[in-house]
Amino acid sequence: MGINLYKTVAAVISGSVLAMAISSNTAMAQDGGVSFSANVGVVSDYRFRGVSQTDGGPAVQGGVDLDLGNGVYLGTWASQVDFAWGMDETKFEQDFYAGYAGETAGGMGYDVGYIYYAYHGSDWDEDYQEVYGSLSFGDASVGFAYSDDYWAKTGSFMYLSAGYSFALPSDIALDLSAGLNMFDEEVGFLNGSDSYIDYSVSVGKEFGGLALSASVVGTDASKGECWGLDWCEPTVLAGATYSW
């Protein structure tokens, strides 16, 4: 079910390492020259908007990005997934995105774009698309994402998020984020629920191109709402990403 609102508001969008990786690349926009970057990483559990995408197991992830130097960026990112629905369960998610990021004269950052989530290894039609946007000022950010037909044809979807980052001693970053997930009332998503809240508290530190992180990620959805599984329960995650 794919990307924590990508780009500038990465920490806001529900604790996904994917979002963090994309954010670091789009932050280089408007430097006056074209640049290429890539990243590869591993997480102990791939959580997207608070929900496990790997049945509670680890995942290898990676992506490539192109920054055109004028605010325009595009890229792709992929991860192992395991929805554990049976023999035809999805094994691989690949996201394609493009957008425009910049900053106003008053110091307000902005980012708007489009992302397509593609899933491989299943006979289900799980692909979907979203448009997204975010605003940031200093260490605070807010964002949204909208899909006209969310994952597995579950109807319209809206995501609202907010986050704040703190600089701790020894160059350690503390990121707080929360998001409101709202679904088509006629379809429901988590066993008929039309909304849930996700949250994350993360600490991270960079060592050159290597970024290490530890997070507490969870939702307010009960196990019964979460298909009777532990995918929505609070958990502690660890991740490592190398970018170049």
MDAnalysis code that builds the backbone (N, CA, C; Angstrom):
import MDAnalysis as mda
import numpy as np

u = mda.Universe.empty(732, n_residues=244, atom_resindex=np.repeat(np.arange(244), 3), trajectory=True)
u.add_TopologyAttr("name", ["N", "CA", "C"] * 244)
u.add_TopologyAttr("resid", np.arange(1, 245))
u.add_TopologyAttr("resname", ["MET", "GLY", "ILE", "ASN", "LEU", "TYR", "LYS", "THR", "VAL", "ALA", "ALA", "VAL", "ILE", "SER", "GLY", "SER", "VAL", "LEU", "ALA", "MET", "ALA", "ILE", "SER", "SER", "ASN", "THR", "ALA", "MET", "ALA", "GLN", "ASP", "GLY", "GLY", "VAL", "SER", "PHE", "SER", "ALA", "ASN", "VAL", "GLY", "VAL", "VAL", "SER", "ASP", "TYR", "ARG", "PHE", "ARG", "GLY", "VAL", "SER", "GLN", "THR", "ASP", "GLY", "GLY", "PRO", "ALA", "VAL", "GLN", "GLY", "GLY", "VAL", "ASP", "LEU", "ASP", "LEU", "GLY", "ASN", "GLY", "VAL", "TYR", "LEU", "GLY", "THR", "TRP", "ALA", "SER", "GLN", "VAL", "ASP", "PHE", "ALA", "TRP", "GLY", "MET", "ASP", "GLU", "THR", "LYS", "PHE", "GLU", "GLN", "ASP", "PHE", "TYR", "ALA", "GLY", "TYR", "ALA", "GLY", "GLU", "THR", "ALA", "GLY", "GLY", "MET", "GLY", "TYR", "ASP", "VAL", "GLY", "TYR", "ILE", "TYR", "TYR", "ALA", "TYR", "HIS", "GLY", "SER", "ASP", "TRP", "ASP", "GLU", "ASP", "TYR", "GLN", "GLU", "VAL", "TYR", "GLY", "SER", "LEU", "SER", "PHE", "GLY", "ASP", "ALA", "SER", "VAL", "GLY", "PHE", "ALA", "TYR", "SER", "ASP", "ASP", "TYR", "TRP", "ALA", "LYS", "THR", "GLY", "SER", "PHE", "MET", "TYR", "LEU", "SER", "ALA", "GLY", "TYR", "SER", "PHE", "ALA", "LEU", "PRO", "SER", "ASP", "ILE", "ALA", "LEU", "ASP", "LEU", "SER", "ALA", "GLY", "LEU", "ASN", "MET", "PHE", "ASP", "GLU", "GLU", "VAL", "GLY", "PHE", "LEU", "ASN", "GLY", "SER", "ASP", "SER", "TYR", "ILE", "ASP", "TYR", "SER", "VAL", "SER", "VAL", "GLY", "LYS", "GLU", "PHE", "GLY", "GLY", "LEU", "ALA", "LEU", "SER", "ALA", "SER", "VAL", "VAL", "GLY", "THR", "ASP", "ALA", "SER", "LYS", "GLY", "GLU", "CYS", "TRP", "GLY", "LEU", "ASP", "TRP", "CYS", "GLU", "PRO", "THR", "VAL", "LEU", "ALA", "GLY", "ALA", "THR", "TYR", "SER", "TRP"])
u.atoms.positions = np.array([
    [0.832, -1.200, 0.000],
    [0.000, 0.000, 0.000],
    [0.860, 1.241, 0.000],
    [2.100, 1.117, -0.085],
    [3.088, 2.035, -0.547],
    [3.599, 3.252, 0.167],
    [3.866, 4.545, -0.002],
    [4.556, 5.656, 0.627],
    [3.789, 6.467, 1.672],
    [4.784, 7.597, 3.741],
    [4.594, 8.376, 4.894],
    [4.636, 9.652, 4.251],
    [3.498, 10.806, 3.277],
    [3.472, 11.764, 2.180],
    [4.884, 12.099, 1.824],
    [5.247, 11.726, 0.884],
    [6.516, 11.641, 0.218],
    [7.305, 12.925, 0.431],
    [8.237, 13.188, -0.245],
    [9.023, 14.391, -0.386],
    [9.186, 15.200, 0.903],
    [8.924, 16.494, 0.805],
    [9.282, 17.412, 1.884],
    [8.676, 17.014, 3.220],
    [7.515, 16.381, 3.204],
    [6.841, 16.084, 4.455],
    [7.059, 14.640, 4.868],
    [8.168, 14.069, 4.477],
    [8.430, 12.653, 4.701],
    [8.217, 12.215, 6.129],
    [8.742, 12.941, 7.075],
    [8.615, 12.502, 8.462],
    [7.166, 12.507, 8.893],
    [6.342, 13.339, 8.260],
    [4.946, 13.423, 8.606],
    [4.207, 12.200, 8.143],
    [4.597, 11.680, 6.995],
    [3.767, 10.692, 6.382],
    [4.054, 9.326, 6.908],
    [3.698, 9.132, 8.090],
    [3.476, 7.874, 8.752],
    [4.657, 6.972, 8.867],
    [5.830, 7.512, 9.021],
    [6.986, 6.733, 9.436],
    [7.542, 5.792, 8.411],
    [7.254, 5.987, 7.129],
    [7.790, 5.079, 6.122],
    [9.202, 5.454, 5.746],
    [10.116, 4.479, 5.718],
    [11.493, 4.749, 5.287],
    [11.502, 5.192, 3.842],
    [10.549, 4.694, 3.054],
    [10.419, 5.137, 1.671],
    [10.262, 6.647, 1.616],
    [9.348, 7.176, 2.384],
    [9.130, 8.611, 2.388],
    [10.384, 9.354, 2.784],
    [11.097, 8.844, 3.751],
    [12.314, 9.494, 4.210],
    [13.354, 9.548, 3.094],
    [13.465, 8.468, 2.352],
    [14.450, 8.420, 1.279],
    [14.107, 9.408, 0.175],
    [12.831, 9.476, -0.189],
    [12.429, 10.404, -1.238],
    [12.621, 11.835, -0.781],
    [12.278, 12.108, 0.478],
    [12.434, 13.458, 0.997],
    [13.860, 13.948, 0.888],
    [14.809, 13.103, 1.217],
    [16.202, 13.529, 1.203],
    [16.659, 13.885, -0.194],
    [16.064, 13.240, -1.183],
    [16.462, 13.521, -2.548],
    [15.799, 14.779, -3.095],
    [14.519, 14.969, -2.810],
    [13.835, 16.148, -3.341],
    [14.314, 17.417, -2.663],
    [14.888, 17.311, -1.494],
    [15.398, 18.497, -0.809],
    [16.523, 19.153, -1.596],
    [17.106, 18.407, -2.556],
    [18.184, 18.963, -3.355],
    [17.685, 19.785, -4.541],
    [16.367, 19.878, -4.701],
    [15.814, 20.560, -5.860],
    [16.239, 22.025, -5.909],
    [16.221, 22.555, -7.094],
    [16.493, 23.961, -7.378],
    [17.917, 24.369, -7.002],
    [18.888, 23.475, -7.191],
    [20.274, 23.857, -6.945],
    [20.951, 24.338, -8.214],
    [20.171, 24.405, -9.316],
    [20.689, 24.954, -10.554],
    [21.295, 23.942, -11.498],
    [21.330, 22.660, -11.131],
    [21.891, 21.657, -12.013],
    [21.188, 20.335, -11.864],
    [21.246, 19.530, -12.925],
    [20.632, 18.212, -12.894],
    [21.470, 17.278, -12.031],
    [20.833, 16.481, -11.196],
    [21.557, 15.542, -10.348],
    [20.796, 14.227, -10.263],
    [21.544, 13.171, -10.040],
    [20.992, 11.823, -9.929],
    [21.388, 11.248, -8.573],
    [20.497, 10.533, -7.935],
    [20.811, 9.912, -6.658],
    [20.132, 8.557, -6.567],
    [20.623, 7.739, -5.646],
    [20.057, 6.409, -5.438],
    [20.145, 6.059, -3.965],
    [19.337, 5.106, -3.546],
    [19.358, 4.666, -2.154],
    [18.980, 3.196, -2.073],
    [19.504, 2.514, -1.063],
    [19.148, 1.128, -0.788],
    [19.106, 0.963, 0.722],
    [18.187, 0.164, 1.219],
    [18.060, 0.038, 2.659],
    [17.336, -1.221, 3.073],
    [17.246, -1.390, 4.383],
    [16.528, -2.519, 4.962],
    [15.784, -2.025, 6.203],
    [14.584, -2.545, 6.425],
    [13.792, -2.204, 7.602],
    [13.316, -3.490, 8.261],
    [13.123, -3.440, 9.579],
    [12.691, -4.634, 10.295],
    [11.221, -4.957, 10.046],
    [10.436, -3.956, 9.635],
    [9.033, -4.141, 9.253],
    [8.664, -2.929, 8.407],
    [8.222, -3.157, 7.189],
    [7.825, -2.054, 6.317],
    [6.408, -1.627, 6.704],
    [6.315, -0.485, 7.371],
    [5.025, 0.079, 7.770],
    [4.695, 1.270, 6.879],
    [3.500, 1.250, 6.327],
    [3.029, 2.378, 5.519],
    [1.760, 2.913, 6.144],
    [1.815, 4.186, 6.561],
    [0.695, 4.797, 7.264],
    [0.253, 3.926, 8.433],
    [1.254, 3.395, 9.125],
    [1.033, 2.657, 10.357],
    [0.739, 1.184, 10.189],
    [0.475, 0.716, 8.974],
    [0.056, -0.665, 8.729],
    [1.199, -1.457, 8.103],
    [1.472, -2.657, 8.629],
    [2.555, -3.483, 8.098],
    [2.257, -3.918, 6.676],
    [3.264, -3.817, 5.827],
    [3.171, -4.274, 4.441],
    [3.910, -5.590, 4.233],
    [4.509, -6.108, 5.304],
    [5.350, -7.301, 5.168],
    [4.982, -8.366, 6.202],
    [3.729, -8.372, 6.670],
    [3.270, -9.359, 7.640],
    [4.168, -9.367, 8.874],
    [4.676, -8.193, 9.249],
    [5.520, -8.048, 10.422],
    [6.969, -8.413, 10.210],
    [7.362, -8.758, 8.984],
    [8.729, -9.169, 8.700],
    [9.558, -8.074, 8.069],
    [10.856, -8.317, 7.858],
    [11.756, -7.308, 7.290],
    [11.572, -7.147, 5.782],
    [12.150, -6.069, 5.249],
    [12.074, -5.812, 3.809],
    [13.329, -5.112, 3.334],
    [13.752, -5.460, 2.131],
    [14.824, -4.750, 1.431],
    [14.167, -3.756, 0.494],
    [14.678, -2.522, 0.453],
    [14.065, -1.442, -0.304],
    [15.125, -0.634, -1.034],
    [14.730, 0.087, -2.063],
    [15.676, 0.942, -2.759],
    [15.012, 1.755, -3.840],
    [15.707, 2.810, -4.270],
    [15.137, 3.663, -5.304],
    [16.175, 4.518, -5.985],
    [15.746, 5.159, -7.068],
    [16.585, 6.097, -7.807],
    [15.770, 7.355, -8.077],
    [16.460, 8.513, -8.114],
    [15.788, 9.796, -8.284],
    [16.568, 10.690, -9.240],
    [15.828, 11.481, -9.997],
    [16.408, 12.465, -10.893],
    [15.867, 13.835, -10.526],
    [16.767, 14.763, -10.191],
    [16.422, 16.141, -9.859],
    [16.871, 17.018, -11.018],
    [15.927, 17.706, -11.651],
    [16.241, 18.506, -12.833],
    [16.826, 19.876, -12.492],
    [16.932, 20.190, -11.212],
    [17.579, 21.427, -10.812],
    [16.706, 22.654, -10.894],
    [15.460, 22.503, -11.348],
    [14.540, 23.638, -11.450],
    [13.299, 23.435, -10.592],
    [13.388, 22.485, -9.643],
    [12.256, 22.166, -8.786],
    [11.529, 20.898, -9.195],
    [11.734, 20.462, -10.424],
    [11.065, 19.259, -10.927],
    [11.889, 18.018, -10.579],
    [11.254, 16.981, -10.107],
    [11.933, 15.734, -9.787],
    [11.077, 14.555, -10.239],
    [11.702, 13.419, -10.436],
    [10.997, 12.189, -10.726],
    [11.843, 11.020, -10.269],
    [11.188, 9.882, -10.042],
    [11.937, 8.735, -9.571],
    [11.074, 7.508, -9.402],
    [11.709, 6.454, -8.920],
    [11.008, 5.216, -8.636],
    [11.604, 4.602, -7.384],
    [10.804, 3.839, -6.672],
    [11.222, 3.208, -5.423],
    [10.526, 1.866, -5.319],
    [11.192, 0.877, -4.723],
    [10.614, -0.459, -4.648],
    [10.888, -1.087, -3.294],
    [10.041, -2.035, -2.915],
    [10.191, -2.745, -1.648],
    [9.567, -4.125, -1.741],
    [10.116, -5.044, -0.976],
    [9.436, -6.304, -0.753],
    [8.160, -6.039, 0.025],
    [7.094, -6.788, -0.261],
    [5.859, -6.744, 0.513],
    [5.341, -8.163, 0.686],
    [4.498, -8.359, 1.687],
    [3.888, -9.664, 1.926],
    [2.575, -9.429, 2.656],
    [1.474, -9.497, 1.892],
    [0.159, -9.278, 2.485],
    [-0.465, -10.576, 2.994],
    [0.210, -11.722, 2.781],
    [-0.170, -13.008, 3.370],
    [-1.616, -13.402, 3.070],
    [-2.068, -13.118, 1.853],
    [-3.447, -13.488, 1.514],
    [-3.549, -14.914, 0.979],
    [-2.450, -15.584, 0.723],
    [-2.511, -16.925, 0.163],
    [-1.352, -17.148, -0.790],
    [-1.467, -18.165, -1.652],
    [-0.375, -18.539, -2.543],
    [-0.055, -17.460, -3.575],
    [-1.027, -16.595, -3.888],
    [-0.803, -15.572, -4.905],
    [-0.519, -14.209, -4.285],
    [-0.055, -14.181, -3.023],
    [0.157, -12.923, -2.332],
    [1.182, -12.056, -3.065],
    [1.011, -10.754, -2.951],
    [1.918, -9.815, -3.575],
    [3.311, -9.925, -2.967],
    [4.345, -9.870, -3.814],
    [5.719, -10.009, -3.361],
    [6.528, -8.726, -3.504],
    [6.050, -7.772, -4.328],
    [6.915, -6.678, -4.749],
    [6.078, -5.455, -5.060],
    [6.437, -4.342, -4.448],
    [5.788, -3.054, -4.713],
    [6.778, -2.138, -5.422],
    [6.321, -1.431, -6.440],
    [7.153, -0.453, -7.117],
    [6.346, 0.823, -7.307],
    [6.928, 1.942, -6.891],
    [6.255, 3.233, -6.962],
    [6.960, 4.131, -7.972],
    [6.164, 4.867, -8.743],
    [6.688, 5.824, -9.711],
    [6.110, 7.194, -9.361],
    [6.955, 8.214, -9.273],
    [6.467, 9.513, -8.829],
    [7.157, 10.647, -9.582],
    [6.481, 11.776, -9.602],
    [7.021, 12.999, -10.192],
    [6.360, 14.178, -9.500],
    [7.125, 15.277, -9.353],
    [6.546, 16.422, -8.683],
    [7.379, 17.671, -8.828],
    [6.955, 18.679, -8.103],
    [7.644, 19.975, -8.125],
    [7.761, 20.468, -6.691],
    [8.985, 20.821, -6.270],
    [9.240, 21.289, -4.905],
    [10.014, 22.590, -4.943],
    [9.772, 23.433, -3.970],
    [10.491, 24.698, -3.904],
    [10.226, 25.413, -2.601],
    [10.580, 26.683, -2.563],
    [10.428, 27.486, -1.350],
    [10.063, 28.903, -1.738],
    [9.122, 29.506, -0.995],
    [8.722, 30.876, -1.262],
    [9.761, 31.841, -0.701],
    [9.620, 33.115, -1.078],
    [10.540, 34.132, -0.573],
    [10.459, 34.254, 0.945],
    [9.330, 33.878, 1.519],
    [9.153, 33.955, 2.962],
    [9.653, 32.727, 3.709],
    [10.233, 31.772, 2.979],
    [10.786, 30.594, 3.625],
    [9.829, 29.423, 3.776],
    [8.641, 29.485, 3.157],
    [7.686, 28.387, 3.207],
    [8.018, 27.372, 2.122],
    [8.278, 26.137, 2.522],
    [8.545, 25.089, 1.552],
    [7.247, 24.483, 1.039],
    [7.250, 24.038, -0.213],
    [6.064, 23.405, -0.788],
    [6.484, 22.261, -1.702],
    [5.580, 21.334, -1.903],
    [5.845, 20.158, -2.722],
    [4.514, 19.608, -3.208],
    [4.363, 19.440, -4.504],
    [3.157, 18.836, -5.072],
    [3.594, 17.780, -6.078],
    [2.792, 16.726, -6.211],
    [3.195, 15.696, -7.148],
    [2.173, 14.597, -7.324],
    [2.607, 13.574, -8.052],
    [1.777, 12.426, -8.417],
    [2.584, 11.162, -8.177],
    [1.920, 10.112, -7.679],
    [2.594, 8.837, -7.460],
    [1.687, 7.693, -7.878],
    [2.297, 6.693, -8.527],
    [1.565, 5.492, -8.943],
    [2.175, 4.299, -8.221],
    [1.346, 3.532, -7.521],
    [1.779, 2.352, -6.786],
    [1.451, 1.107, -7.606],
    [2.468, 0.350, -7.973],
    [2.284, -0.879, -8.748],
    [2.683, -2.075, -7.889],
    [1.896, -3.144, -7.958],
    [2.146, -4.350, -7.171],
    [2.308, -5.550, -8.101],
    [3.280, -6.397, -7.791],
    [3.615, -7.527, -8.644],
    [3.573, -8.828, -7.838],
    [3.145, -9.895, -8.484],
    [3.143, -11.206, -7.858],
    [1.783, -11.687, -7.418],
    [0.729, -10.955, -7.739],
    [-0.617, -11.339, -7.333],
    [-1.570, -11.186, -8.510],
    [-2.642, -11.976, -8.505],
    [-3.683, -11.844, -9.522],
    [-4.659, -10.726, -9.187],
    [-4.556, -10.168, -7.988],
    [-5.427, -9.069, -7.589],
    [-5.058, -7.790, -8.333],
    [-6.036, -6.938, -8.525],
    [-5.789, -5.608, -9.083],
    [-5.577, -4.657, -7.918],
    [-4.326, -4.516, -7.468],
    [-4.019, -3.716, -6.292],
    [-3.456, -2.335, -6.632],
    [-3.102, -2.083, -7.885],
    [-2.488, -0.813, -8.269],
    [-3.428, 0.357, -7.997],
    [-2.832, 1.505, -7.653],
    [-3.625, 2.712, -7.493],
    [-2.724, 3.938, -7.641],
    [-3.333, 5.115, -7.679],
    [-2.600, 6.364, -7.856],
    [-3.039, 7.380, -6.823],
    [-2.140, 8.341, -6.552],
    [-2.444, 9.427, -5.640],
    [-1.848, 10.726, -6.153],
    [-2.470, 11.821, -5.807],
    [-1.851, 13.142, -5.896],
    [-1.548, 13.571, -4.471],
    [-0.499, 14.371, -4.272],
    [-0.108, 14.753, -2.928],
    [0.428, 16.177, -2.916],
    [0.483, 16.740, -1.728],
    [1.045, 18.069, -1.545],
    [1.447, 18.268, -0.098],
    [2.380, 19.168, 0.141],
    [2.805, 19.466, 1.505],
    [3.320, 20.890, 1.599],
    [3.260, 21.425, 2.815],
    [3.824, 22.721, 3.140],
    [4.699, 22.542, 4.370],
    [5.817, 23.243, 4.409],
    [6.696, 23.160, 5.575],
    [7.245, 24.543, 5.890],
    [7.415, 24.780, 7.171],
    [8.004, 26.035, 7.617],
    [8.863, 25.722, 8.832],
    [10.149, 25.950, 8.710],
    [11.045, 25.566, 9.787],
    [11.021, 24.064, 9.976],
    [10.762, 23.619, 11.194],
    [10.755, 22.196, 11.511],
    [9.366, 21.575, 11.470],
    [8.350, 22.352, 11.116],
    [6.972, 21.857, 11.095],
    [6.507, 21.642, 9.660],
    [5.613, 20.687, 9.469],
    [5.089, 20.414, 8.132],
    [3.685, 19.842, 8.216],
    [2.918, 20.075, 7.164],
    [1.587, 19.494, 7.011],
    [1.467, 18.988, 5.581],
    [0.618, 17.978, 5.388],
    [0.496, 17.442, 4.038],
    [-0.822, 16.734, 3.816],
    [-1.064, 16.382, 2.561],
    [-2.256, 15.613, 2.204],
    [-1.916, 14.688, 1.040],
    [-2.737, 13.659, 0.883],
    [-2.696, 12.802, -0.293],
    [-4.131, 12.408, -0.611],
    [-4.418, 12.232, -1.910],
    [-5.777, 11.858, -2.312],
    [-5.714, 10.818, -3.420],
    [-6.541, 9.792, -3.283],
    [-6.691, 8.771, -4.320],
    [-8.161, 8.653, -4.691],
    [-8.444, 8.593, -5.984],
    [-9.832, 8.436, -6.417],
    [-10.307, 6.990, -6.265],
    [-9.372, 6.036, -6.167],
    [-9.709, 4.635, -5.954],
    [-8.500, 3.961, -5.316],
    [-8.550, 3.765, -4.016],
    [-7.393, 3.341, -3.227],
    [-7.057, 1.864, -3.476],
    [-6.061, 1.385, -2.738],
    [-5.538, 0.029, -2.880],
    [-6.656, -1.016, -2.977],
    [-6.504, -1.947, -3.951],
    [-7.444, -3.058, -4.150],
    [-8.874, -2.571, -4.389],
    [-9.004, -1.429, -5.050],
    [-10.311, -0.909, -5.445],
    [-11.238, -0.680, -4.252],
    [-10.695, -0.046, -3.200],
    [-11.479, 0.186, -1.990],
    [-12.085, 1.587, -1.935],
    [-12.188, 2.261, -3.070],
    [-12.875, 3.538, -3.111],
    [-11.977, 4.730, -2.843],
    [-12.574, 5.901, -2.746],
    [-11.815, 7.135, -2.572],
    [-11.137, 7.173, -1.206],
    [-10.045, 7.947, -1.136],
    [-9.226, 7.988, 0.076],
    [-8.588, 9.355, 0.217],
    [-8.524, 9.854, 1.453],
    [-7.854, 11.114, 1.747],
    [-6.950, 10.915, 2.953],
    [-5.730, 11.480, 2.863],
    [-4.786, 11.375, 3.978],
    [-4.328, 12.772, 4.364],
    [-4.480, 13.124, 5.647],
    [-4.024, 14.397, 6.184],
    [-2.961, 14.114, 7.224],
    [-1.884, 14.894, 7.219],
    [-0.774, 14.588, 8.112],
    [-0.131, 15.860, 8.646],
    [0.597, 15.695, 9.748],
    [1.342, 16.802, 10.340],
    [2.547, 16.219, 11.064],
    [3.609, 17.000, 11.130],
    [4.807, 16.503, 11.794],
    [5.707, 17.626, 12.271],
    [6.617, 17.251, 13.166],
    [7.579, 18.214, 13.689],
    [8.888, 17.487, 13.941],
    [9.996, 18.163, 13.617],
    [11.329, 17.581, 13.791],
    [12.128, 18.383, 14.808],
    [12.894, 17.689, 15.641],
    [13.741, 18.311, 16.646],
    [15.189, 17.892, 16.407],
    [16.110, 18.821, 16.613],
    [17.538, 18.513, 16.547],
    [18.036, 18.255, 17.957],
    [18.510, 17.030, 18.213],
    [19.023, 16.649, 19.517],
    [20.546, 16.710, 19.516],
    [21.157, 16.634, 20.670],
    [22.627, 16.609, 20.715],
    [23.206, 15.458, 19.893],
    [24.474, 15.625, 19.511],
    [25.198, 14.611, 18.716],
    [24.588, 14.406, 17.343],
    [23.935, 15.450, 16.803],
    [23.348, 15.406, 15.466],
    [22.306, 14.305, 15.318],
    [21.584, 14.026, 16.375],
    [20.491, 13.062, 16.331],
    [19.191, 13.817, 16.047],
    [18.381, 13.292, 15.146],
    [17.108, 13.914, 14.792],
    [15.962, 13.156, 15.454],
    [15.011, 13.895, 16.013],
    [13.796, 13.331, 16.583],
    [12.621, 13.830, 15.751],
    [11.861, 12.909, 15.168],
    [10.742, 13.250, 14.294],
    [9.441, 12.714, 14.874],
    [8.450, 13.589, 14.990],
    [7.117, 13.215, 15.450],
    [6.139, 13.399, 14.304],
    [5.235, 12.454, 14.109],
    [4.268, 12.597, 13.024],
    [2.966, 11.890, 13.361],
    [1.895, 12.354, 12.727],
    [0.585, 11.729, 12.872],
    [-0.198, 11.955, 11.598],
    [-1.065, 11.014, 11.274],
    [-1.863, 11.134, 10.063],
    [-3.265, 10.610, 10.265],
    [-4.215, 11.207, 9.557],
    [-5.604, 10.774, 9.567],
    [-5.933, 10.144, 8.222],
    [-6.289, 8.859, 8.230],
    [-6.633, 8.103, 7.028],
    [-8.149, 8.024, 6.914],
    [-8.716, 8.532, 5.816],
    [-10.165, 8.572, 5.636],
    [-10.550, 7.854, 4.354],
    [-11.479, 6.893, 4.476],
    [-11.856, 6.031, 3.363],
    [-13.293, 6.266, 2.932],
    [-13.612, 5.722, 1.763],
    [-14.969, 5.744, 1.250],
    [-15.882, 5.056, 2.261],
    [-16.890, 5.750, 2.755],
    [-17.756, 5.199, 3.794],
    [-18.522, 3.976, 3.311],
    [-18.806, 3.885, 2.019],
    [-19.578, 2.763, 1.504],
    [-18.743, 1.490, 1.394],
    [-17.424, 1.648, 1.328],
    [-16.560, 0.488, 1.150],
    [-15.892, 0.110, 2.457],
    [-15.345, 1.108, 3.163],
    [-14.571, 0.812, 4.352],
    [-13.247, 0.178, 3.957],
    [-12.351, 0.115, 4.882],
    [-11.031, -0.430, 4.570],
    [-10.622, -1.467, 5.602],
    [-10.477, -1.064, 6.841],
    [-10.126, -1.995, 7.906],
    [-11.405, -2.619, 8.465],
    [-11.833, -3.708, 7.828],
    [-13.057, -4.411, 8.243],
    [-14.244, -3.462, 8.414],
    [-14.397, -2.563, 7.451],
    [-15.551, -1.674, 7.451],
    [-15.332, -0.329, 8.097],
    [-14.214, -0.128, 8.801],
    [-13.943, 1.170, 9.416],
    [-13.680, 2.206, 8.335],
    [-14.202, 3.430, 8.501],
    [-14.023, 4.446, 7.475],
    [-12.883, 5.409, 7.793],
    [-12.159, 5.205, 8.924],
    [-11.020, 6.065, 9.227],
    [-10.173, 5.447, 10.330],
    [-8.920, 5.859, 10.385],
    [-8.058, 5.517, 11.512],
    [-6.917, 6.521, 11.563],
    [-6.231, 6.582, 12.709],
    [-5.102, 7.489, 12.904],
    [-3.822, 6.676, 12.998],
    [-2.779, 7.131, 12.328],
    [-1.461, 6.519, 12.488],
    [-0.518, 7.540, 13.102],
    [0.549, 7.037, 13.726],
    [1.504, 7.936, 14.377],
    [2.880, 7.287, 14.387],
    [3.903, 8.111, 14.541],
    [5.266, 7.592, 14.659],
    [6.127, 8.562, 15.454],
    [7.068, 7.988, 16.196],
    [8.106, 8.729, 16.902],
    [9.421, 8.083, 16.497],
    [10.297, 8.856, 15.851],
    [11.515, 8.288, 15.282],
    [12.743, 9.075, 15.712],
    [13.829, 8.359, 15.913],
    [15.133, 8.985, 16.109],
    [16.061, 8.456, 15.028],
    [16.933, 9.326, 14.525],
    [17.832, 8.916, 13.454],
    [19.132, 9.692, 13.497],
    [20.138, 9.094, 12.896],
    [21.444, 9.740, 12.809],
    [22.115, 9.313, 11.514],
    [22.807, 10.275, 10.879],
    [23.494, 10.001, 9.623],
    [24.994, 9.891, 9.845],
    [25.596, 8.954, 9.146],
    [27.041, 8.757, 9.158],
    [27.502, 8.767, 7.702],
    [27.760, 9.962, 7.191],
    [28.050, 10.066, 5.770],
    [26.797, 9.746, 4.973],
    [26.880, 8.776, 4.086],
    [25.717, 8.388, 3.300],
    [24.821, 7.385, 3.987],
    [25.208, 6.918, 5.170],
    [24.428, 5.911, 5.884],
    [23.535, 6.562, 6.923],
    [22.232, 6.279, 6.878],
    [21.272, 6.798, 7.845],
    [20.691, 5.638, 8.643],
    [20.788, 5.719, 9.969],
    [20.230, 4.707, 10.854],
    [19.044, 5.295, 11.607],
    [18.011, 4.502, 11.829],
    [16.822, 5.020, 12.502],
    [16.185, 3.951, 13.375],
    [15.483, 4.407, 14.396],
    [14.659, 3.557, 15.251],
    [13.349, 4.296, 15.483],
    [12.228, 3.579, 15.411],
    [10.926, 4.231, 15.468],
    [9.923, 3.410, 16.265],
    [8.995, 4.120, 16.881],
    [7.776, 3.514, 17.408],
    [6.660, 3.929, 16.466],
    [5.996, 2.957, 15.861],
    [4.954, 3.224, 14.865],
    [3.698, 2.460, 15.260],
    [2.539, 3.094, 15.108],
    [1.301, 2.412, 15.443],
    [0.086, 3.114, 14.889],
    [-1.088, 2.579, 15.226],
    [-2.364, 3.158, 14.820],
    [-3.352, 3.038, 15.977],
    [-4.504, 3.665, 15.821],
    [-5.560, 3.509, 16.819],
    [-6.561, 2.435, 16.414],
    [-6.267, 1.681, 15.341],
    [-7.157, 0.615, 14.886],
    [-6.989, -0.625, 15.766],
    [-8.068, -1.257, 16.123],
    [-8.014, -2.464, 16.933],
    [-7.608, -3.656, 16.064],
    [-7.221, -4.737, 16.718],
    [-6.868, -5.961, 15.989],
    [-8.061, -6.475, 15.196],
    [-9.250, -6.347, 15.747],
    [-10.454, -6.769, 15.038],
    [-10.678, -5.967, 13.770],
    [-10.419, -4.663, 13.823],
    [-10.566, -3.824, 12.636],
    [-9.479, -4.125, 11.614],
    [-8.320, -4.591, 12.086],
    [-7.164, -4.825, 11.219],
    [-7.152, -6.277, 10.725],
    [-8.299, -6.760, 10.235],
    [-8.431, -8.096, 9.652],
    [-8.033, -9.200, 10.638],
    [-8.096, -8.921, 11.950],
    [-7.723, -9.907, 12.947],
    [-6.235, -10.154, 13.047],
    [-5.425, -9.255, 12.464],
    [-3.971, -9.403, 12.421],
    [-3.297, -8.349, 13.307],
    [-1.982, -8.501, 13.499],
    [-1.219, -7.555, 14.317],
    [-0.623, -6.413, 13.499],
    [-1.034, -6.261, 12.269],
    [-0.402, -5.303, 11.363],
    [-0.565, -3.856, 11.789],
    [-1.587, -3.553, 12.576],
    [-1.856, -2.169, 12.982],
    [-1.413, -1.884, 14.407],
    [-0.906, -2.886, 15.108],
    [-0.511, -2.726, 16.498],
    [0.771, -1.899, 16.611],
    [0.951, -1.166, 17.701],
    [2.206, -0.421, 17.904],
    [3.402, -1.372, 17.899],
    [4.495, -0.921, 17.318],
    [5.686, -1.750, 17.239],
    [6.924, -0.870, 17.191],
    [8.065, -1.458, 17.493],
    [9.354, -0.768, 17.394],
    [10.056, -1.243, 16.128],
    [10.499, -0.305, 15.303],
    [11.140, -0.615, 14.034],
    [12.574, -0.116, 14.038],
    [13.402, -0.785, 13.244],
    [14.759, -0.327, 13.006],
    [15.005, -0.305, 11.509],
    [15.800, 0.664, 11.049],
    [16.069, 0.764, 9.617],
    [17.449, 1.326, 9.336],
    [17.979, 0.968, 8.183],
    [19.266, 1.499, 7.719],
    [19.150, 1.766, 6.230],
    [19.562, 2.957, 5.797],
    [19.500, 3.331, 4.386],
    [20.824, 3.969, 3.977],
    [21.327, 3.559, 2.841],
    [22.545, 4.162, 2.302],
    [22.196, 4.894, 1.008],
    [22.581, 6.155, 0.923],
    [22.271, 6.985, -0.249],
    [23.553, 7.497, -0.877],
    [23.520, 7.638, -2.204],
    [24.672, 8.188, -2.913],
    [24.219, 8.927, -4.178],
])
